[in-house]
Amino acid sequence: MRSSPSGRQIPNEIIRYVFPLTTASAGKVVAPIPNTPAVFDSTTFAATGFGLADTASAGLFFTPFTALPGRLDLASVSVISGGGNTGSKISLQWQATTTLLPTPTGAAVPSFIDPTAAAGVHTSQLDFSDVIIPDTGAGISPFLTVPANLVVNTVLNVLLSVAVLWKESALRNPLGTP
């Protein structure tokens, strides 16, 4: 894994997720679609693009990010809330797929999104370094468990960026080699 002169690791890849949560998501397990920008309406600041797949649909098969062996690292999460939303906290669990069945990997984040947050932008940093991508590589995806009591009265948009660190031995030409 690459290091900067100061010793911190520099990510090989950034996975980006941008998606709205709506009342229609209530009671479902949904998976964000990676690197799919949502289109924001400049008057309401609401996401009008599509970046979320209901795992009960065929869209589930298009949600994983195919990754080389390695691990995830730090993530930046920004939740844009218009305020006035209600419901229990939304949890996140990473899944890795090396066969047809996804399996949980890394620790679950039970309070990933608080839909009741006041109006504004709420940013936090999470450490997903316990999410390991096996030596065979894998399709990885976060799955959100949305409580049935979610009611989005205004806006609830999520921007998630996750750093990926690949194993140097998995790269064809590691940094610094011809």
C-alpha positions as a Markdown table, in Angstrom:
| # | Residue | x | y | z |
|---|---|---|---|---|
| 1 | Met | 0.0 | 0.0 | 0.0 |
| 2 | Arg | 1.3 | 3.4 | -0.9 |
| 3 | Ser | 2.6 | 5.9 | 1.6 |
| 4 | Ser | 3.1 | 9.6 | 1.4 |
| 5 | Pro | 6.3 | 11.2 | 2.6 |
| 6 | Ser | 4.6 | 11.7 | 6.0 |
| 7 | Gly | 3.8 | 8.0 | 6.3 |
| 8 | Arg | 0.0 | 8.1 | 5.9 |
| 9 | Gln | -1.5 | 5.8 | 3.3 |
| 10 | Ile | -2.7 | 7.3 | 0.1 |
| 11 | Pro | -5.9 | 5.5 | -1.2 |
| 12 | Asn | -5.7 | 3.7 | -4.5 |
| 13 | Glu | -9.4 | 4.3 | -5.2 |
| 14 | Ile | -12.2 | 6.4 | -3.8 |
| 15 | Ile | -15.7 | 4.9 | -4.0 |
| 16 | Arg | -18.4 | 7.5 | -4.1 |
| 17 | Tyr | -22.1 | 7.1 | -3.3 |
| 18 | Val | -24.7 | 9.9 | -3.6 |
| 19 | Phe | -28.3 | 9.0 | -2.9 |
| 20 | Pro | -31.5 | 10.3 | -1.5 |
| 21 | Leu | -33.5 | 8.5 | 1.1 |
| 22 | Thr | -37.3 | 8.8 | 0.9 |
| 23 | Thr | -40.3 | 7.5 | 2.8 |
| 24 | Ala | -40.6 | 4.9 | 0.0 |
| 25 | Ser | -37.3 | 3.4 | 1.4 |
| 26 | Ala | -39.0 | 2.7 | 4.8 |
| 27 | Gly | -38.9 | -0.9 | 5.9 |
| 28 | Lys | -36.4 | -2.0 | 3.1 |
| 29 | Val | -32.8 | -3.1 | 2.9 |
| 30 | Val | -31.3 | -0.9 | 0.1 |
| 31 | Ala | -27.9 | -0.8 | -1.5 |
| 32 | Pro | -26.3 | 2.4 | -2.8 |
| 33 | Ile | -25.0 | 2.3 | -6.4 |
| 34 | Pro | -21.3 | 3.3 | -6.4 |
| 35 | Asn | -20.0 | 6.2 | -8.4 |
| 36 | Thr | -23.4 | 7.2 | -9.7 |
| 37 | Pro | -23.9 | 10.9 | -9.1 |
| 38 | Ala | -27.4 | 12.2 | -8.3 |
| 39 | Val | -28.7 | 15.3 | -10.0 |
| 40 | Phe | -29.6 | 18.0 | -7.5 |
| 41 | Asp | -32.4 | 20.4 | -8.0 |
| 42 | Ser | -30.9 | 23.8 | -7.2 |
| 43 | Thr | -34.1 | 25.2 | -5.8 |
| 44 | Thr | -35.0 | 22.4 | -3.3 |
| 45 | Phe | -31.5 | 20.8 | -3.0 |
| 46 | Ala | -33.2 | 17.5 | -3.4 |
| 47 | Ala | -31.5 | 14.7 | -5.3 |
| 48 | Thr | -33.5 | 13.7 | -8.4 |
| 49 | Gly | -31.0 | 11.1 | -9.7 |
| 50 | Phe | -31.0 | 7.4 | -8.9 |
| 51 | Gly | -28.4 | 6.0 | -6.6 |
| 52 | Leu | -30.2 | 3.5 | -4.5 |
| 53 | Ala | -31.4 | -0.1 | -5.3 |
| 54 | Asp | -33.9 | -2.0 | -3.4 |
| 55 | Thr | -32.2 | -5.4 | -2.6 |
| 56 | Ala | -35.4 | -7.2 | -3.4 |
| 57 | Ser | -35.1 | -6.0 | -7.1 |
| 58 | Ala | -32.7 | -7.1 | -9.8 |
| 59 | Gly | -30.9 | -3.9 | -9.2 |
| 60 | Leu | -29.0 | -5.6 | -6.4 |
| 61 | Phe | -26.7 | -7.3 | -9.0 |
| 62 | Phe | -25.5 | -3.9 | -10.3 |
| 63 | Thr | -24.6 | -2.4 | -6.9 |
| 64 | Pro | -21.3 | -4.0 | -5.9 |
| 65 | Phe | -18.0 | -2.2 | -6.6 |
| 66 | Thr | -15.6 | -4.8 | -8.0 |
| 67 | Ala | -12.4 | -4.6 | -6.0 |
| 68 | Leu | -8.9 | -6.0 | -6.1 |
| 69 | Pro | -7.6 | -7.6 | -2.9 |
| 70 | Gly | -7.0 | -5.1 | -0.1 |
| 71 | Arg | -9.2 | -3.3 | 2.4 |
| 72 | Leu | -11.3 | -0.2 | 2.8 |
| 73 | Asp | -10.1 | 2.7 | 4.9 |
| 74 | Leu | -11.5 | 6.0 | 6.0 |
| 75 | Ala | -14.9 | 7.3 | 4.8 |
| 76 | Ser | -16.4 | 10.7 | 4.8 |
| 77 | Val | -20.2 | 10.9 | 5.3 |
| 78 | Ser | -22.3 | 14.0 | 4.7 |
| 79 | Val | -26.0 | 13.9 | 5.3 |
| 80 | Ile | -28.1 | 16.8 | 4.0 |
| 81 | Ser | -31.3 | 17.2 | 5.9 |
| 82 | Gly | -34.1 | 19.6 | 5.4 |
| 83 | Gly | -35.2 | 18.9 | 9.0 |
| 84 | Gly | -38.6 | 17.6 | 10.1 |
| 85 | Asn | -37.9 | 14.0 | 9.2 |
| 86 | Thr | -38.8 | 11.2 | 11.7 |
| 87 | Gly | -37.8 | 7.6 | 12.3 |
| 88 | Ser | -35.2 | 5.4 | 13.9 |
| 89 | Lys | -31.5 | 5.5 | 13.0 |
| 90 | Ile | -30.5 | 3.8 | 9.7 |
| 91 | Ser | -27.7 | 1.2 | 10.0 |
| 92 | Leu | -25.0 | 0.2 | 7.5 |
| 93 | Gln | -23.3 | -3.1 | 6.9 |
| 94 | Trp | -20.7 | -3.8 | 4.2 |
| 95 | Gln | -21.2 | -7.0 | 2.2 |
| 96 | Ala | -18.5 | -8.9 | 0.2 |
| 97 | Thr | -19.5 | -11.1 | -2.7 |
| 98 | Thr | -17.0 | -13.7 | -3.9 |
| 99 | Thr | -19.8 | -16.1 | -5.0 |
| 100 | Leu | -23.4 | -15.5 | -5.7 |
| 101 | Leu | -24.3 | -14.9 | -2.0 |
| 102 | Pro | -23.1 | -11.7 | -0.3 |
| 103 | Thr | -21.7 | -12.1 | 3.3 |
| 104 | Pro | -21.3 | -9.4 | 5.9 |
| 105 | Thr | -17.8 | -8.0 | 6.4 |
| 106 | Gly | -16.5 | -5.5 | 8.9 |
| 107 | Ala | -18.4 | -4.1 | 11.8 |
| 108 | Ala | -22.0 | -2.9 | 11.4 |
| 109 | Val | -22.6 | 0.8 | 11.9 |
| 110 | Pro | -26.0 | 0.9 | 13.8 |
| 111 | Ser | -26.3 | 4.7 | 13.8 |
| 112 | Phe | -25.0 | 5.5 | 10.3 |
| 113 | Ile | -27.7 | 8.0 | 9.5 |
| 114 | Asp | -29.9 | 9.9 | 12.0 |
| 115 | Pro | -33.0 | 11.0 | 10.0 |
| 116 | Thr | -34.2 | 13.2 | 12.9 |
| 117 | Ala | -31.1 | 15.5 | 12.6 |
| 118 | Ala | -31.8 | 19.2 | 12.4 |
| 119 | Ala | -31.8 | 21.0 | 9.0 |
| 120 | Gly | -28.3 | 21.4 | 7.6 |
| 121 | Val | -25.3 | 19.4 | 6.5 |
| 122 | His | -24.0 | 16.9 | 9.0 |
| 123 | Thr | -20.5 | 15.5 | 8.3 |
| 124 | Ser | -18.7 | 12.7 | 10.0 |
| 125 | Gln | -15.7 | 10.4 | 9.4 |
| 126 | Leu | -15.8 | 6.6 | 9.8 |
| 127 | Asp | -13.1 | 4.0 | 9.8 |
| 128 | Phe | -13.9 | 1.0 | 7.6 |
| 129 | Ser | -10.4 | -0.5 | 7.8 |
| 130 | Asp | -11.9 | -3.7 | 9.2 |
| 131 | Val | -13.6 | -4.3 | 5.8 |
| 132 | Ile | -11.1 | -6.7 | 4.1 |
| 133 | Ile | -11.3 | -7.6 | 0.4 |
| 134 | Pro | -10.1 | -11.2 | 0.1 |
| 135 | Asp | -7.1 | -12.3 | -2.0 |
| 136 | Thr | -9.6 | -13.5 | -4.7 |
| 137 | Gly | -11.0 | -9.9 | -5.0 |
| 138 | Ala | -14.7 | -9.3 | -4.4 |
| 139 | Gly | -17.7 | -7.3 | -5.2 |
| 140 | Ile | -18.3 | -5.1 | -2.2 |
| 141 | Ser | -21.3 | -2.9 | -1.3 |
| 142 | Pro | -22.8 | -1.2 | 1.7 |
| 143 | Phe | -26.3 | -2.3 | 2.6 |
| 144 | Leu | -28.6 | 0.1 | 4.5 |
| 145 | Thr | -31.4 | -1.2 | 6.8 |
| 146 | Val | -34.1 | 1.4 | 6.7 |
| 147 | Pro | -36.5 | 1.2 | 9.7 |
| 148 | Ala | -40.2 | 1.0 | 8.8 |
| 149 | Asn | -40.9 | 4.2 | 10.7 |
| 150 | Leu | -38.9 | 6.4 | 8.4 |
| 151 | Val | -40.8 | 9.5 | 7.2 |
| 152 | Val | -39.0 | 12.0 | 5.1 |
| 153 | Asn | -41.0 | 15.2 | 5.1 |
| 154 | Thr | -38.3 | 17.3 | 3.4 |
| 155 | Val | -34.9 | 16.3 | 2.2 |
| 156 | Leu | -32.6 | 13.5 | 3.3 |
| 157 | Asn | -29.6 | 13.0 | 1.0 |
| 158 | Val | -26.4 | 11.1 | 1.7 |
| 159 | Leu | -22.9 | 11.6 | 0.2 |
| 160 | Leu | -20.5 | 8.8 | 1.1 |
| 161 | Ser | -16.9 | 8.6 | -0.1 |
| 162 | Val | -14.8 | 5.6 | 1.0 |
| 163 | Ala | -11.0 | 5.1 | 0.5 |
| 164 | Val | -9.8 | 1.7 | -0.9 |
| 165 | Leu | -6.3 | 0.5 | -0.3 |
| 166 | Trp | -5.2 | -2.4 | -2.6 |
| 167 | Lys | -2.6 | -4.9 | -1.8 |
| 168 | Glu | 0.6 | -3.9 | -3.6 |
| 169 | Ser | 1.2 | -7.5 | -4.7 |
| 170 | Ala | -2.2 | -7.4 | -6.5 |
| 171 | Leu | -1.3 | -4.5 | -8.7 |
| 172 | Arg | 0.2 | -5.2 | -12.1 |
| 173 | Asn | 2.8 | -2.4 | -11.8 |
| 174 | Pro | 3.0 | -1.1 | -8.2 |
| 175 | Leu | 3.8 | 2.6 | -7.8 |
| 176 | Gly | 7.4 | 3.4 | -8.7 |
| 177 | Thr | 8.0 | 0.5 | -11.0 |
| 178 | Pro | 8.0 | 0.5 | -14.9 |
